[in-house]
Structures are given as C-alpha cells and as structure tokens.
C-alpha cells in the first residue's frame, strides 16, 4: 500500500505539519487535506484459499506443533502502511501521533510507519474502510503466515531458505530505521517486506500454546489474552529479517519504534468451501 504521490510543495507541507505536532504536544488538527481524494486505495494481492503447514518443528516452542490449516481466499496489502498514509489518517481523525513521529530517523514519507499501537492500527483500518467503501482489517496470524510463504511449502523465509545475512545489501540496510517500502523483490504472491522492516500487528490475541488447540479452518487466535500477536522482522534487531513461522507479541497498548502493520481484506464474494 503506497500513498498517491503529492506535488512536491503539498508533500513538504504535509511532512512539515506532521513534524510540528507530536503526541506529547497535542492531537493533529484539521489541515485541509481530504483523504478520500489524496489517498490511493491500497494495492492488494489475492491470497488463494488452501491448506498449508503452519508452524515450524525446528523453531521456538510457540511455533509447535506444526499443524495443517485451511485459509479462505483473502487479500493482503502488498506494502506495509507508510508514514505518508498514516499522516493522512492523523490529519483526518485528529488522533494522537505516535511517540516517534518527530524523530528525524522516521521522516521519509514512504517509510513504513512506526509506533502505532494495536488500537491505532485497528482505528486506521476502520477509517480506511469508511473512505474506501470496502472493509479493511488486520490479518490473522494464520493469514499472515500463509501469505508470507508465498504458496511454497516448507521454506523458512518469504524469499526461500537463504540466510538473511546473505540478502542483497543486507549489511547496508536498516541502519537507523525502517526503509521505504517495496525497494527489494517481493515474494511469490507479490508481497514486499514480508519478514523485514517492521513487526506487523495481527488481529489475534497471542497464546504461546495456541497451536495445541488451534482450529483447523481459519483460526483466529484465542478468545482473550493480554498480548496481541505480531509477525515479521525488525529494523533494530540484530537479525533484521524473520522466518515465516516466527511469532512475536506485545500488549496492544504498547507503541514501539519497530512496530507497524499492513491491511487485509476479506474476499468480497461469498466464502468458498474447501474440498
């Protein structure tokens, strides 16, 4: 999902306005930007319905047991939500900016946005649904993992089994923050940064033992919990990219400088039935 390109003077005005208002200071004020005309609808990739092996027997304990899961067809944004897009959301809704909004390391408009809480990410999805006329949401853990695998069973990462340290330009990337989305090759489903750049919020509550009792079809996580699930790697970790099956979580109100999200959308037509 990449914001529609603004003329240079308008883009500069948006960034300048955003930089002048932090969460510690005051909510965003109306700035005359009409999001419905400025925000391009997110580019979505269709993730086909089907079975896949979720989890990893050689991974951490919370990735076990590996189990077979059916996921209905859905759509996932090919890009993580960017700072520019999130800025439009803040301007329209007067929601407080994330605590890192003024940090000089996070000012590039096409960087993945950092610092939204889980509640902020959900609010963005609700706002986007209103202006786009379609229902957007966060993906479930199972949907995210199926999409990250790109339809290839058994591979460790969204690009295959090559170690992250051997990726092109790995040593020069992510020095002080997330990079602009979509700079490097996508996975087989056409999704960029699946497993790197920022952790991505998921819809589910997190439970380290959930796989022991997970539903076989479209699992949505436990009914309650204290932490929300997230997936993907982080620009500030020692190892910057994450395996497809790797899980993470933090309390939903936390706002970290390496947390962002991407949006999902259920298929518009009636759900199909599996064989």
N, C-alpha and C positions, 0 to 999 in steps of 0.2 A: 504494500500500500504506500504510494508516494503522492505527496500533495501536488496539486496543479501548480505549475510554475507561475510565479507572480512577476510582474515587471520589477526591475531592479529597485526602483525607488519605493514601491509598495512593500517588497520583501524586506528592505532595510528598515522601513518604518515598523513593520511587524516585529522584527527581532529587537529593535531599539525599545519599542514599547514593552515587550516581554521582559527584557533585561532590567528595566527600571522598577519592576514590581516583583518582589519575592514573597514567599509565603509568610516570612517573618514580618513583612511590612503591611500588606493589605491585599484583599482579593483583587483579581483582574477587573477592570472596568470596561464597559462597552466602548469599543473603539471604531465602530462604524463598519466593521468587516462582516459581510453576510456570508456565513459559512456555506450555505446551500449553493452559492454560485462560485465560491473560491476553492472549495474542497472537492477534488476529483474523487469519484467513487472508487473505493479500493479495488485493486486488481486481484481477483480471486482465482485460485486454482481448484479445479474439481478433483476431489479425492474419491476414487471409486470405492464402492461398497465391497466388502470381502472379509475373509478371515486373515489373521496374521498372528504370529507368535509374539506375545507381549512379555517383556522382562528379559533377564539375562542370567543364566545359571552360573556364569563366571563373574558376575557383577557383585554389587553390595547386597546385603541381606534383604533390603527393602525391594530389590528387583526380583526376588524369588517368591514362589516358584514361577518359572516360565509357564505361561498358560495360553491357550488358544482363545482368541477374542474375535467376535464379529463386530464390524463397524458399518453402519449405514453410510451411504454416499453423503458427503457434505462438501463444503467449500472452505478453503483457508486462504487468508491473505498471503500473497507471495512475499510481502515485505513486513517487517516489524513497523509498528506505528512510529512516525518520525516526530521530531521536535516541532517542525512546522505545522503538522496536522494537529498535534496536541495544543499548540498555541492558539489555533482557531477555536478549538473546543473551550479553552480557558476564556478566550475573549467573548464567546457567545454565552457561556453559562455562568460567568463570574465565579467559577470555582477557584479555590486557592491553588497557586502554582506549587509544584513540588519543591522541596527544600533545596535542591541543587540547581534551580532554574537560572540563577545568576552566575554560576560557576563558569569561568572562562573556558574550561575544557569541554563544555557541553553546549556550545553556541551555534554549531553548524546546523542549518535548517533540516538537512536530510540525515542527520544522525538519528539513531534510534533514541527515542525519548527515554530518560531515566528518572527514577524517583516516584512514579505514581504508586500509590497503594493498590491493593486488590480492589478496594471500593472505588477508587478513582478509575481504574480500568473498566470496571462494570459500568460506571456512570458514562464513560466515553462511548461504550457500546450502545447504551440507551440513547444517547444524544445522536450518534451516527444513524441509528435506526430511524429516528424521527426525521432527520433531514434527507435521508436516502430513500425512505419508503420501503425498506426491507429490514428484517430483523437480524441484527448482528449480536454476537455474544463472544465470550471467551471459549476456546476449545477445551474439551476434557483432556485429561492425561492420555487416555487411550487414543483419542483422535490425533493428538499431537504426535504420539509415538508412531502411529501408523503413517502419518504424513511424512515424518522425518525419515522413515525407512525408504520412502520413495517406491514402494512396491517390491523391494528386493529383500527377500527373507535372509536373515542371519548376518547381515553386515553390521559392523559396530557403529559406524558413523553415517551421517547422511550422504557422504561422498564415497563411502566404501570402508575399507579396513586400514587405509594408510594412517599412520600416526599423525596427530595434529601438528607436531613439530616439523613434519615434512611437507606441510601445505605450502603453496607458493607465498612468498613474502611473509611467512609466519613471524619471523624474528623482527620485522619492521612494523607489524600491525599492533593496534591496541596499546599504544604507549601511555596515554593519559585519559582515555575514554573510549566509548564505542565509536566505530567508524560509520560513515554514511552507508545506508542500507544498499544492498544489491551490487556491490563492487566486484564480487567474485562469482564464480559459476554457481548456478542453482543445482538442487538435487533433481532426480529423475521426474518428480512431479512439478518442477518449475519453481520451487520454493527457495528463497535466498536466506542465508544466515540461520539455517536450521541447525542449531547446536553451538552457535558462537555469537559474539557481540554482547548480548544481554540475556539474563534469565527472563523467561516469559511466563507470566501468570497463567494459570489454568483455572478452570471453573471449579474443580473438585476441592473438597476437604482432603487433607493428607492423612494417611494412616500407614505406618511402616509395615503393617501386617495385612493390608487390604487385599493383596493378591491371593491370600489363603482362602478368601471367601468371595472374590470378585464375581460379579455377574458375567455370564458368557457373552451376552449380547449388549453392546453399547453401554459398558459400565460407566457410571457417573460418579464413582467415589463413594465414600461413606456418607451417612446422613448427617453427621455432625463432626466437629473437631475443633481444634484450637489453632491450626495452621492450614494455610491454603497451599496447594501443590503448585509447583513451577517446573519448567523444563528448560533445557538449553544451557549453554556455557556462559562465561562472563569475561568481559574485557580485563577485569582486575585480578582474576585468579592466576595462579602460577601456570596451570594448563588452561589455555583460553577457550578450548572447544570441548564439547561434551558428547559422550556416546548417546545414541538414540534412546537407550533404555534407562539412562541415568536419571534419578529423581532428586528433587530438592523441594524445600518448603520453608516458609516463614509465616509468622502471624499476619493476617490480612491487613492490619493497620500499619504495618511497617513500610517505610519508604527508603529503599536502598539505592545507591548510586549505580548499581549494576542490574537493576530490575526494570523491565519494560513489558511489552506484550504485543501480540498480533491478534487480529479479529478473525472469527469464524462465522459461518452462516450455514444453517441447515438447508437442505435441498428444498426448493420451492414446491415441488410436486409431492404427491403422497409417497410416504416411505415404502420402499420395496421390501419384499420378504426374501429371506435368504433360502438357499436350497436345503 
